[in-house]
């Protein structure tokens, strides 16, 4: 896909309870992202590490909310979560990846929690 054919965001809408972010694109697609999903899949080095072996499983984020969203250039946003995590830069491409790979990413996260004896609540 070239830059001119990649979906471009037309709206970011945060739910009133600050637990859900909806991103709409000029392609007509719209995706809803739970704050918990965005937090545990944050593209930050703090979560992803600098290699796959350094990636961290982040427990206890079931009730995390989004405090603020700020633009980063014209290619991304920084999401400020109410647990004070804010180092992830969410590009438009990353939002598309999160939507397209939701089952795999979320399922993998839940499996990792179970394997490590962790919980979404603590």
Secondary structure, DSSP 8 states (H G I E B T S, - for coil): --TTTS--EEEEEE-TTSSEEEEEETTS-EEEEEHHHHHHT--SHHHH-SSGGG-----S-TT--EEEEEEETTTEEEEEETTS----EEEHHHHHHHHHTHHHHHHHHHHHHHHTT--S--
